[in-house]
Amino acid sequence: MSIFSFLVNLFSSLFDATKRAWNHLPEQVQTGILNGSGIFNILSQYIGQDPKLTIATIQANYPTENLELLYDGLAAVAKTWGLIVPPNLEDLIVTIQGKLKSLDDSNWARVISGGAQVLADVLTGGSTPFEIVVTLIQWVFTNLVKPKEIKLAEAPQS
């Protein structure tokens, strides 16, 4: 067996195992991980957009997500990154996106993944071991979030 064949078989086995693990998680945990990854994708795709529109876009794509819990999750991300946590969701989104905007390409994927992991951990209710969130976040993003088109929201009336 060549090294290439070995690696292909190894990654195929890991993918299958990750998918099986995902399928055995409780729905609340799946939702938290999926929403955390998807919301961070929106935050990273629309840097500089009016935060009210970003919130509306999040709500259009994740309508059952509680905005107070979202604030708590993003506040946890901001604290992890050593940022000051503003008192409202709009300003917090600006702060998080400011951090993302300052990143260079070599740090982008790692920081985005870390933020999505922390947010997903909060959105799952904290009852899921963090290691499970970390293990599944890349698979969820690659297979469930990235291929899905983001629904754009109309600009909210001020």
Order of alpha helices (4+ residues) and beta strands (2+ residues): alpha-alpha-alpha-alpha-alpha-alpha-alpha
